[in-house]
Each structure stands twice: as structure tokens, then as C-alpha cells.
Amino acid sequence: MSTMDRDQEALPIALRERVMAASLLARGVGQTVPAVPEISADEAFARAAEAFYALLGTLGEQGWKTEALRGLDVQELVGHLTGVELDTHRALAGDPAVADAEHVESTQGSAVRQAGRSPAQTLDEWRRAADHTLELVRTSEREQAADGCAARIAVHGIRLPLGDLLVVRAFELWVHDNDVRRAVGLPPSVPDPPVLRLMSDLAARMLPYAAARMGLPPADVHLVLTGPGGGTWDVATGQGAGGQECLAIVADAVGFCRLAANRITPAELDPHITGDADRATDVLAAATTLALD
């Protein structure tokens, strides 16, 4: 046996994994290296819409009739998304009726309205609605820039700046893209890194809101999301008095977005955790409540 062989046998088990995890935990707040190109939120929405449109264009008649989510077949799910766009149009116009409307209930009429329609009609209606969202958004952006203010848009119980709302819309399109893929037996898709960066950033920034809504005790979370489109965030979560728990969580960026979409569990995410594992798991479980479906 050579000296090299003896040295390799003497190395602790999983040394490389532990060293890599420690290095990631030490990473300061910021983006991944090399950095991905920055894009606007409306470009992220446009890319997500284009990817979803391309997927739907590959489906045959049977694919459109396959159950995808909540008892909806693919055609009805696309109808739901048309309803989301229509409610977004109303929100951009300042209609208070959609501010606190329930996401699924408010769009169910658009889903069931697809009965008797051809897939081509459903696809065309959704695409025109998505394109109109972009038109309205770009008009709104110009108006806000002229006024020097950034209004929050209220729809389906959330109130967000326009840019964040568009990222939410891109997020939902990607999530339902994968719902359709799973239903018809296609491999999952991954957003391109600039879109993923905006999605993972929004999900990370929403963690305090999710944790507070779940009534979690306070904790300082150092979140590292790996892979292109990931990054590092320091977020304070939870509410109430008491000592501040320090937690560090390292996870795959795409997996974290799937978690925030309530498509996987914290265990399936398989994060590397430093600190109280149960507390960290509670924070990750809170992230699943961000999903609208």
C-alpha cells in the first residue's frame, strides 16, 4: 500500500462535503460567482410566459385532457392562469375587488369555462391575456417613473411592488409548467439563471413574512442557495421576545424555489443546516405557505 493510499484511508468520512458546506456557510451576502446577467422583472415574466407557451404547443389532444392539479386537467389549469392574468389586469387598474380575492376561487370560473373549447382557443386566450399583462405593466412602469413613485399592487391577498408581483407571476408560470410536465410525463424544467435569480431572491426575502404568519419564534437565518441563479441572504425571521436563534441553511436554488411553491418538503430539499435543525426545518416549512396554487 502506498503512502498516498494510507493518507486517503486516514481522511475523515465525508471530509470534502463538510469542507464545502463550511465554505458555503462562510460566504458573505451577495450573488453567486460568476454572476448571472441582470434582467428586469417584466423580462422574467416574458421569458416564463414564452417557455410555458412553447410547452403547451407540444401537447396533443390527450395531453390537454390529462389531470394536472387540484382535479383540473391541463386545459382547465391554463384557464385558471387566464383568470389570474385577468385579475392582474384589474389590480393594475386599481380595482379593489381583486385585492383580497382568494386565488383559486377567483379564477375557478375561468378554469371551468374551458369546457367545450378547443385547446387552441384556450391557448390563444391565455397568450393574449399574458401579452396584455406585459402591455399594462410597461405602461404602469412609465407612469410610475414619471410620478417618481412605486405603488404597490394588491391582488389575491398580496400587496407587492410591481416588479415583485411580476416575479410572482413568472414563478407561478414556471410552477404550473412543471405541473403540466409531471402530468404528461415530461422531465421538469429549470428557469434560466437570470429568472431563477429573481425568483430565489423574492422567495428568500419573503421568508420573514412566512415565518411570522406561522408564529415562529425569532431567528437570524443565513441562507445560501447554490447553483446558477442562487445567492446568499441574511434574514431575520419569526416574532416575539426571547433569544435570537442563529441558523444557517445551504440548499439548491431550484430546490428552494420548488419548496416555496409547495412542490417538495423540507426533507426532500435535503438542506445542510447549522444550528437547531428543528428550528431550521420549521423556517423551511413556513416557506411552503408562500404558494398560491
C-alpha positions as CSV (number, residue, x, y, z in Angstrom):
1,M,0.0,0.0,0.0
2,S,1.4,3.4,-1.0
3,T,1.8,6.4,1.3
4,M,-1.0,8.1,-0.7
5,D,-3.3,5.2,-0.2
6,R,-2.7,5.3,3.6
7,D,-3.3,9.0,3.7
8,Q,-6.6,8.7,1.8
9,E,-7.8,6.0,4.2
10,A,-7.0,8.2,7.1
11,L,-9.2,11.1,5.9
12,P,-12.4,11.5,7.9
13,I,-15.6,10.4,6.3
14,A,-17.3,13.0,4.2
15,L,-14.5,15.5,4.7
16,R,-15.0,17.1,1.3
17,E,-18.7,17.6,1.9
18,R,-18.1,19.2,5.3
19,V,-15.4,21.5,4.0
20,M,-17.6,22.6,1.1
21,A,-20.6,23.2,3.5
22,A,-18.4,25.2,5.8
23,S,-17.1,27.3,2.9
24,L,-20.7,28.0,1.7
25,L,-21.8,29.0,5.2
26,A,-18.9,31.5,5.4
27,R,-20.0,33.2,2.2
28,G,-21.0,36.8,2.6
29,V,-24.3,38.1,1.4
30,G,-24.5,38.6,-2.3
31,Q,-24.8,36.8,-5.6
32,T,-23.2,33.7,-6.9
33,V,-19.9,33.8,-8.8
34,P,-19.8,34.1,-11.7
35,A,-22.7,36.5,-11.5
36,V,-25.7,35.9,-13.8
37,P,-26.8,38.7,-16.1
38,E,-29.4,41.0,-14.5
39,I,-32.8,41.3,-16.2
40,S,-35.9,43.2,-15.4
41,A,-39.0,41.7,-13.7
42,D,-41.1,42.1,-16.9
43,E,-38.4,40.3,-18.9
44,A,-38.5,37.5,-16.4
45,F,-42.3,37.3,-16.8
46,A,-42.0,37.4,-20.6
47,R,-39.4,34.5,-20.6
48,A,-41.6,32.4,-18.3
49,A,-44.6,33.0,-20.5
50,E,-42.7,32.1,-23.6
51,A,-41.4,28.9,-22.0
52,F,-44.9,27.9,-20.9
53,Y,-46.4,28.7,-24.4
54,A,-43.7,26.6,-26.0
55,L,-44.5,23.6,-23.7
56,L,-48.3,23.9,-24.4
57,G,-47.6,23.9,-28.1
58,T,-46.1,20.4,-27.9
59,L,-49.1,18.8,-26.3
60,G,-51.6,16.6,-28.2
61,E,-55.3,16.4,-27.5
62,Q,-54.8,13.7,-24.8
63,G,-52.2,15.8,-23.1
64,W,-54.6,18.7,-22.7
65,K,-57.2,16.4,-21.1
66,T,-54.7,14.9,-18.6
67,E,-55.3,15.8,-14.9
68,A,-52.6,18.2,-13.7
69,L,-53.6,19.9,-10.4
70,R,-56.5,20.1,-7.9
71,G,-58.6,18.0,-10.2
72,L,-58.1,20.4,-13.1
73,D,-56.9,19.0,-16.4
74,V,-54.3,20.8,-18.3
75,Q,-56.8,22.9,-20.3
76,E,-58.6,23.9,-17.1
77,L,-55.3,24.8,-15.5
78,V,-54.5,27.1,-18.4
79,G,-57.9,28.6,-17.9
80,H,-57.0,29.2,-14.3
81,L,-53.9,31.1,-15.4
82,T,-56.0,33.1,-17.8
83,G,-58.1,34.1,-14.8
84,V,-55.0,35.1,-12.9
85,E,-54.0,37.4,-15.7
86,L,-57.4,38.9,-15.9
87,D,-57.4,39.6,-12.2
88,T,-53.9,41.1,-12.5
89,H,-55.3,43.4,-15.2
90,R,-57.9,44.6,-12.8
91,A,-55.4,45.0,-10.0
92,L,-53.2,47.2,-12.2
93,A,-56.3,49.3,-12.9
94,G,-56.8,49.7,-9.2
95,D,-59.9,47.5,-8.8
96,P,-60.3,46.9,-5.1
97,A,-62.5,43.8,-5.7
98,V,-59.5,41.6,-6.5
99,A,-57.2,42.9,-3.7
100,D,-58.3,40.2,-1.2
101,A,-59.9,37.7,-3.6
102,E,-58.9,34.1,-3.0
103,H,-56.5,33.0,-5.7
104,V,-58.2,29.7,-6.6
105,E,-61.8,30.7,-6.0
106,S,-61.5,33.9,-8.0
107,T,-60.1,32.1,-11.1
108,Q,-62.2,29.0,-11.0
109,G,-64.8,30.4,-13.4
110,S,-62.0,30.9,-16.0
111,A,-61.0,27.3,-15.4
112,V,-64.4,25.7,-15.9
113,R,-65.2,28.0,-18.8
114,Q,-62.8,25.9,-20.9
115,A,-65.3,23.1,-21.2
116,G,-66.3,22.6,-24.8
117,R,-63.5,24.8,-26.1
118,S,-60.6,23.5,-28.3
119,P,-57.1,23.6,-26.8
120,A,-56.2,26.1,-29.5
121,Q,-58.9,28.5,-28.2
122,T,-57.7,28.1,-24.6
123,L,-54.1,28.6,-25.5
124,D,-54.9,31.7,-27.6
125,E,-57.0,33.3,-24.8
126,W,-54.2,32.7,-22.2
127,R,-51.5,34.0,-24.5
128,R,-53.4,37.2,-25.3
129,A,-54.1,37.8,-21.6
130,A,-50.4,37.3,-20.7
131,D,-49.3,39.6,-23.5
132,H,-51.8,42.2,-22.3
133,T,-50.3,41.9,-18.8
134,L,-47.0,43.0,-20.2
135,E,-48.5,45.9,-22.1
136,L,-50.3,47.1,-18.9
137,V,-47.1,46.6,-16.8
138,R,-44.9,48.6,-19.2
139,T,-47.4,51.4,-19.3
140,S,-47.6,51.4,-15.5
141,E,-43.8,51.4,-15.2
142,R,-43.7,54.5,-17.4
143,E,-46.3,56.3,-15.3
144,Q,-44.6,55.4,-12.0
145,A,-41.3,56.6,-13.4
146,A,-42.9,59.9,-14.4
147,D,-44.6,60.3,-11.0
148,G,-41.4,59.3,-9.1
149,C,-43.3,56.8,-7.0
150,A,-43.6,53.0,-6.9
151,A,-47.1,51.9,-6.0
152,R,-47.9,48.5,-4.5
153,I,-50.3,46.3,-6.5
154,A,-52.9,44.4,-4.5
155,V,-54.3,41.2,-5.8
156,H,-55.3,37.8,-4.3
157,G,-54.3,38.8,-0.8
158,I,-50.8,40.1,-1.6
159,R,-49.6,43.6,-1.9
160,L,-46.3,44.0,-3.6
161,P,-44.3,46.5,-5.7
162,L,-45.0,45.9,-9.4
163,G,-41.6,44.3,-10.0
164,D,-42.1,41.7,-7.2
165,L,-45.6,41.0,-8.5
166,L,-44.2,40.2,-11.9
167,V,-41.7,37.8,-10.4
168,V,-44.6,36.1,-8.5
169,R,-46.3,35.7,-11.9
170,A,-43.2,34.3,-13.5
171,F,-42.8,32.0,-10.5
172,E,-46.4,30.7,-10.9
173,L,-46.0,30.1,-14.7
174,W,-42.8,28.0,-14.0
175,V,-44.5,26.0,-11.2
176,H,-47.5,25.2,-13.4
177,D,-45.2,24.5,-16.4
178,N,-43.8,21.7,-14.2
179,D,-47.2,20.6,-13.0
180,V,-48.1,20.0,-16.7
181,R,-44.8,18.3,-17.4
182,R,-45.3,15.9,-14.5
183,A,-48.8,15.2,-15.6
184,V,-47.9,14.3,-19.2
185,G,-44.6,12.5,-18.3
186,L,-42.1,15.1,-19.4
187,P,-38.9,15.9,-17.5
188,P,-39.0,19.0,-15.2
189,S,-37.8,22.4,-16.4
190,V,-35.4,24.8,-14.7
191,P,-35.7,28.6,-15.2
192,D,-32.7,30.2,-16.9
193,P,-30.3,31.7,-14.3
194,P,-31.4,35.4,-14.6
195,V,-35.0,34.4,-14.0
196,L,-34.1,31.9,-11.2
197,R,-32.1,34.7,-9.5
198,L,-35.1,36.9,-9.3
199,M,-37.3,34.0,-8.1
200,S,-34.9,32.8,-5.4
201,D,-34.3,36.4,-4.2
202,L,-38.0,37.0,-3.8
203,A,-38.6,33.7,-2.0
204,A,-35.7,34.5,0.3
205,R,-37.0,38.0,1.1
206,M,-40.5,36.6,1.8
207,L,-39.2,34.2,4.4
208,P,-39.8,36.7,7.3
209,Y,-43.4,37.2,6.2
210,A,-44.0,33.4,6.0
211,A,-42.3,32.7,9.4
212,A,-44.3,35.5,11.1
213,R,-47.6,34.2,9.7
214,M,-46.7,30.7,11.1
215,G,-46.0,32.3,14.5
216,L,-42.4,31.0,14.6
217,P,-40.0,32.3,17.3
218,P,-37.3,34.8,16.2
219,A,-34.2,33.5,14.4
220,D,-31.4,35.0,12.3
221,V,-31.1,32.9,9.2
222,H,-28.1,32.8,6.9
223,L,-29.5,31.3,3.7
224,V,-27.1,30.1,1.0
225,L,-28.8,28.9,-2.3
226,T,-26.3,27.1,-4.6
227,G,-26.1,26.9,-8.3
228,P,-26.6,29.5,-11.1
229,G,-29.2,32.0,-10.0
230,G,-28.6,31.4,-6.3
231,G,-27.0,33.7,-3.8
232,T,-26.7,34.4,-0.1
233,W,-29.2,36.2,2.2
234,D,-29.3,37.2,5.9
235,V,-32.9,37.4,7.0
236,A,-34.5,37.8,10.4
237,T,-37.5,35.6,10.8
238,G,-40.2,35.0,13.4
239,Q,-41.7,37.1,16.1
240,G,-41.9,37.6,19.8
241,A,-39.4,38.1,22.6
242,G,-36.5,35.8,23.6
243,G,-33.0,34.9,22.5
244,Q,-32.3,35.2,18.8
245,E,-31.5,31.7,17.4
246,C,-28.8,31.7,14.7
247,L,-29.4,29.3,11.8
248,A,-27.5,28.6,8.6
249,I,-29.2,26.8,5.7
250,V,-27.5,25.7,2.5
251,A,-29.7,24.4,-0.3
252,D,-30.0,24.1,-4.0
253,A,-31.6,27.3,-5.5
254,V,-34.0,25.4,-7.8
255,G,-35.0,23.1,-4.9
256,F,-35.7,26.1,-2.7
257,C,-38.0,27.6,-5.3
258,R,-39.8,24.2,-5.5
259,L,-40.1,24.3,-1.8
260,A,-41.6,27.8,-1.8
261,A,-44.0,26.6,-4.4
262,N,-45.1,23.8,-2.0
263,R,-44.0,21.1,-4.5
264,I,-41.4,19.5,-2.2
265,T,-41.0,19.1,1.5
266,P,-38.0,20.4,3.6
267,A,-36.8,16.7,3.9
268,E,-36.9,16.4,0.1
269,L,-34.9,19.6,-0.2
270,D,-32.2,17.9,1.8
271,P,-30.5,21.1,3.1
272,H,-27.3,21.4,5.0
273,I,-28.2,23.0,8.4
274,T,-26.0,24.6,11.1
275,G,-27.8,25.3,14.3
276,D,-31.1,23.9,15.7
277,A,-32.2,21.5,12.9
278,D,-35.8,21.5,14.1
279,R,-36.0,25.3,14.1
280,A,-34.4,25.5,10.6
281,T,-36.9,22.9,9.4
282,D,-39.8,25.0,10.7
283,V,-38.5,28.0,8.8
284,L,-38.3,25.9,5.6
285,A,-41.8,24.6,6.2
286,A,-43.0,28.1,6.6
287,A,-41.7,28.8,3.1
288,T,-44.2,26.3,1.6
289,T,-47.0,28.6,2.7
290,L,-46.0,31.2,0.2
291,A,-47.5,29.1,-2.6
292,L,-50.8,30.3,-4.1
293,D,-51.7,27.4,-6.4
